Amino acid sequence: MQAPIFHVNGDSPQAAVRVAQIAFDYRQKFKTDVVIDMICYRRHGHNEADDPSYTQPILYRKIKEHPSVATLYADRLVREGAATTEEVAAIRQQVSQHLAAGYDAAQEQAEHYELQELSAVATGEISSFCPRTAVNQQVLDG
């Protein structure tokens, strides 16, 4: 394939953003493909309705015990002195409020449909919008 492959740990948001920027810059400059191999996991399986712990119990027990990316990053910011625990909590609260406001705005603009009961169509009315497509038995026997 002759494309560079960048490997990145999904638990490191700064590294993921940096690799995405490098890949974008490379693609813009050389006009060729780039691959980002992000090593990560899906905390809730392939979708939120799926419960992967039935098919992969050991793996998903480990994933459940593993701190989320947000928790790991917050702990790193506090450990490195870039933010205090209170600042991290305030940022989380602010983001949560922002997401809730966006959700509420989307709900206000959502189109709501009224469920209508479908009634039976009389046999005579069917022919007006559904042409006869049957083939005569004599044509088939011919």
C-alpha positions, 0 to 999 in steps of 0.5 A: 500500500506504500502508506505511512502507518501511525500507531497511537494509544487511544488512552492518550487524547493528546497523542491521538490529536497529535497523530491526527494532525501529523496524518492530515499534514502528511496527506495535504503535502504528499496527496497520498493515503495515511493510516492511523492505527488506534489501539483502543477498545469499545467500553460498551461493545459495538453499540449500547444495546449490545452486551459484549460481556456474554461473548467476551467476559474476561476482556470486558471485565478488564475493560470495566475495571479500566478507568475511562479516557476522561478519568485518565486524562483528568488524573494526568492533568492534576498529577502534572499540575496543569489543573487542580481537581476543582478545575477538572470538576468544573470543566466536566460540569461545564461540558455536561451542561453544554451537551445537555443544552445542545440536546435540549435544543435538538429536542425543541427542533425535532419533528414529532410525528403523530401515529395514524391508524392504517385502515384496510383498503377495499379490494375495488380500490386496489386496482386503481393504484396497483395494476394487474400483473398476473399472466394468463395460465394459457401463456404459461402452458404455451 
